[in-house]
Amino acid sequence: MRVDLSAFLAAATTTRAEGVRATVVTVDETGAPTTESVHELDAQDLLHWTYRMRDERTGETLDAACNGHQITRTDGTYTAVSELPATPTRDDPRYFYTWLAIDDTWLVEMLRPVDLLARVLVTEARPEDNHLVLRCEPLGNEPSPYNGFSIPDGRQIVAALDLEQARFSQVDVYHQDKLTARFALSTT
């Protein structure tokens, strides 16, 4: 398996995420799957993006968008609008307004695999089709409210890294060798 490393790294640290759809499926003790939520992201660059999360159990949605000048968040009944700083400094970076700062850290990690790989210990890697399947364990404590894949709660992670797209196409979370959640990525 050969990979153009410079092209891979450029794609794995992308600032674009156009037409991305992700689903979260949880699995109960009997093995029955339940779709928990659907997430849609369309990001032309760091400061021009839209994001929607729909909770499949309750029907509630969260919409967020940034037009380069302000960020808008609507949770169904309440809308909040924040202006971006006119001149960002290193102490008040625009980073906090980018799609990289959306609430669902795990989605950013799927689209930018280096963000997850920095937080895990890879214990096994094997090629499979056009993917590299990685078995991982979280390295340590992550600050709250981090909700990415490497929460140190005794989990194991099995992630399928799509080498052409330089993103994770699927991430499975196991607790005591039982699948508890599957995160799947597709394009809309």
N, C-alpha and C positions, 0 to 999 in steps of 0.2 A: 504494500500500500504506500503510494507516494503522494505527498501533499506539498504544494507550493506554500511554504511557510509564510512568506511575506504577504501573499494574497489572503491566506487564512487569517493571519493576525489583523489585517486591515478589515476584513469582514467580521471578525469576532469582537471587534471593538467599535462597531458601527454606531453612527448617530442617526441612522434611518431605520425605520421599521414600518414599511408600507403594507397595508392590508393584512395584518396579522390577526389570527384568531386562536385563542387557547381555551381549552376546557379543563376543568378540574373534576375528576371522578373519585369519589371515596368508596371504600370497600368495607362492609361491616364484617362482623365475626363469622357470618355464614358464607362470606364470599360474594354477597350480592352487591353489584355496583350501583351507585347513585350519582347522577350528574349534579354537582353542587353549584357550579358557576360557569359562566361563559364570559370571556374577556376579549375585547376587540381594541386594537391599537393601530393608528395610522399616524406615523411620524415622518414628516418630510425632512426635518432636521431637529436639533435639540430644542428649539423654541417655537416650532410650528407643528402641533400635534393635537390629536383627539383620542380620547380613551373612554371606553364604556365597559362597565362590569355589571352583569345581570345575575342576581342570586336566583337560581332555578327553584329553590325551595320556597322562597317568599315572594318572588316576582319583583323584588325591589331592584332599582338600578342606581348606579353612580355614574355620572357623566363628568368628565373633566376635559378641558381644552386650553391650549395656549396659542395665541395668535402673534406672538413676538413682542407684545406690549403688555398683555395682562393674561392672567390665568383665571379660569372660571371653573367652579366645582358646584355641581348640583346633585343632591342626594334624593331627588324626588319631590321634596317639599321645600327645601332650603337651598338657596343659591348664594355662593360667596365669590366675590370678585377681588383679586389682588393685582395691583399694578406691579410690573417688573421694575427694578431699580433703573433709573435713567443711565447712570454710569456705574456699572458694577466694579467692585474692588475685590481684592483677594479675601478680605474679611466678610464681604457680603456678595458672594458669587451668584451668578445667574443659574448655577447648577441646580439650586433648589426649585427652579421653575421648569426644569427640563422634564422630558418623559422618563429620564433615568431616575427621577425622584417620585414616581407614582407609588401609591400605597402597596401595590403587589410586587414586592421585591423579586419574588420568584420568577415573574414574567420577564423582568429585565435580565435576570440570570440566564433564562432560556435563550434570549436574543443576543446576549453578550456573554458567551461562555467563560471568558476570562474572569468575569466578576464572580462566578461560582467557583472556578478552579482555584482561586486565591484563598478560598475558605474551607477547602476540603483536602483530605488525604486520599489519593487515588490508590486503592489496594489491588485493583486488577484492571487490565485494559485488553480488549480483544476486538479484532476487526470483524465486522458482520455486514455484508453487502457494502453499501457506501457509507457505513457508519462506523464509528469507534465506540464500542459499548464500554462504559466506565463504571466500575463499582467503587463507591466512595464512602467515606465517613467524615462527619463534621470534625473540624479541628478544635473548636473550643467555644467559649461563650461569645455570643453576638449581642450587641446592645439592643435594648427594646427601643422602638417597636419593630425591629427587623423581623420579616416574615418570609425570608428566603428558604432555600432548601437545606441549609446547613445548621438548622437549629439543633443544639446539642441535647437531644432528648432520647438518646439511645437508638436513633434511626440509622438505617443503612440506605444509601441512595444508589440506584442503578440508572444511569443516564445514557441515552443514545445520542451521540454527537454526530450530526450530519456534516460530513467533511466538505461537501460542495457548498452548502449554505452557511457553514461556520456558525451553526446554532444547534441547540439541543432540540430534537424533534419530539422526544418523550423523556420524562423523568418519572421514575417509580420510587415511592418511599415505602420502606419496609420497617416494621417494628417486630422484633423477635422472629425474623424470617417470614413474616406474613405481610403481604401487600396491603397497605392501608390507604394509599392515594396514588392516582396516576394523573400526571399533567401532560397534555398532548397539545402540540403546536401545529397549526396549519395556516395556509394563506386563504384570504377570502376572495 
